[in-house]
Amino acid sequence: MQKENNRNHIKENIFGKYKNTFTLLVGILLLTYFINSPFIKNIIDGILALGYLGVFLAGIFFVSSFTVVPVSIILFFFAKELDPVSIALVAGLGAMFGDYLIFRFLKDYIFEELRPFFRKLKSSLFPRFKLNPYFSWIIPVLGAIIIASPFPDEIGIGLLGLSKIKNWQFVLVSFVLNSLGILLMLLIFKSI
């Protein structure tokens, strides 16, 4: 009887209380499974044929940990034909759009579901940081550094989502940092 109650409690949490978090994890697992399929390879070839629209679409997928490597390769091929600064701006705009979608999803759904967990973790692990006014700027700065780096943006977006950053600030920071990061990556690719 106790085991059945525990199973029901877990099902209620996964499919009720944490349904968005569960959906996100299932989506990540499915993407990981299908990333090397011929269908996905055809999509990549199609993106190359689209020119700057393809650059924008590649920028959207530049922000994901599962697509950053193939998209970086696609952007490298685009850089052979197009101006790297133009690619960085257009792909940066796409990356900003992708980051914003993730940011809104995390902030509106995932963080709301996990807010009780974060409160409990914060109160038990970080009591000294509450007293320190300098700690509040570390989270958004660390998030911005991660977004500017060639590393996937999810962690940086999550850190910015935990801070008190406004939507317009996030959009501006995301565009500038992604554009600079993509430009730097393309210049390094061209120099090799």
N, C-alpha and C positions, 0 to 999 in steps of 0.2 A: 504494500500500500504506500509506504514511504517513497520507494523508488518511483512509482507511478506519479506521485505528487511532484517529485523532483523533476521528472521528465516533462510534465505539463508546465511546470514553472519555467523551465528552460525554453520550451516552445513558445510560451507567452512572451518571454523576454526577446527572443530572436525574431519572432514574426509579429510582435506587437510593439513593444517598447523600443527595440533596436532595429526595426525593419529597414530603415534607410541605410544604416551602417552595414547590415547584412547584405542588402542589395548592392552596395558599393563593393564589398568584398567578393561577392559572386561575379560581378562585372569584371573585376580585376582578374579573377581566376579564368574566366572565359576568354578574355583578351589574351592572356598569357598562353592559353592552349591553342588559339587560332592564329597567332602572330606569324607563323611560318607557312601558312597555307597558300596555295596558288591563287586563291581569291584575293588575299591581301596583297600578294605580289602584283597582280593585275591592277589593283587600286593604285599602288605606288607608280606603276608605269603611266597610268592615266593622269596622275597628278603632274608628272613631268611634262605631259603634253598640254597642260593648261596655262603655262606661262606664269604671269604674276598672280592670277587667281590660284594657281597651284602653289605658289609661294605663300599666299595668305593661308590656304588650307594646311600647308605643311606647318606654318607657324602655330596654328591652333593645336596641332598634335605634338609640337615641340615641347609642350609643358608636361607631358605624361611620362612617367618612368618606363612605361612599356613601349612607347613609340619614339622616344628621344633619339635613339641610335639610328633607326631607319630614316627618320626625318632629317637628322644631321647629314646623312649620306645624300638624301634628296637635295638638301640645300647646297651641298658641295657641288652636285651636278648642275644645279641652277647657276651657281657662281662661275662655272665655266662659260656660260652663255650670257649672263646678265651682270649688271653692276652690283658689286657687293654691298654698297651703301643702300641702294634701292631695295635689294633683297632683305637687308637687315631691317629697314623701316617697314616694309610690307609684312615680312614674317613676324616682326615685333608687334605689329597691329594684330595679326592673327593670334600670336601668343598671348597678348593682352586679353583678347576675347576668350580664349581657352582658359586662361587663369581666372578671369572674372566668373565664368560659369562654375568652375571648381570652387572659387571663393564663396559664391552665393550658396551653392549646394552645401558646402561645409558649414558655413555660418548659419544658414536657415534650418538645416535638417540635422546634420551629424553632430555639430557642437551642442545643439539644443538637447539631443538625446543623451549626449555624454556629459552635459553640464553638471549633474550631481556627482559623477565620478571625478571630474576635474576639481570641484569644490572640496571633495573629501581628500584628494591627492594634494591639493594646494595647502589645505589646513594641516595635513600631517607631515608633509615633506618640506614645505617652503615657508615656515613661520617667520624666519628672519627676513626673507625677501619682501614680505608685506611691510615691514618697518623701513625698508630701504627705498627711498624715492628714485634712486638711480637705476634700479632693476627694471622699471617699467619701460625704459627705452631699449633695453637689450633685446627683448623679444622681437619687436618690429625690425630692428637693425639686422639681427641674425636672419630673419625671414627674407629681408631684402637682399642680403648677401647670397643666400641660397638661390633666389630667383635670378640674380645676375650671373651666377655660375652656370656651367654647362650641366650641372646636376639637375635631375627632375624637380619640378617646382612644387610638388604636393606638400612637402614638409615646410617650405618657405611660405606657401599660401596658408597652411594651417597655423603657422606662428603669427602671421599677419592677421588671420581671422580671430585669433585669441586676443589680439591687441584691440585697442579702441579705434582703429583706423576707419575712416569714412570711405564710402564706395568710390567717390571721385579721387580721393588720395590713392587708393589702391590701384585704380585704373591708370593713373598717371605714373606711379612708381613701377607698375608692371610693364607698361609700354617702354619707358625709358630703359629700364634694366634689361628687359628681354632684347630690345633692339641693340643695345651695347654688347650684350653677351653674344648674340648671334653674329654681329659684325666682327667681334674679336675672334670668334671661332672660325669664320670664313677667311679672315686674314691669315690666321695660323694655317688653315688648310691650303691656301694659295701659296704660302711660303715654303711648304714642304715639297 
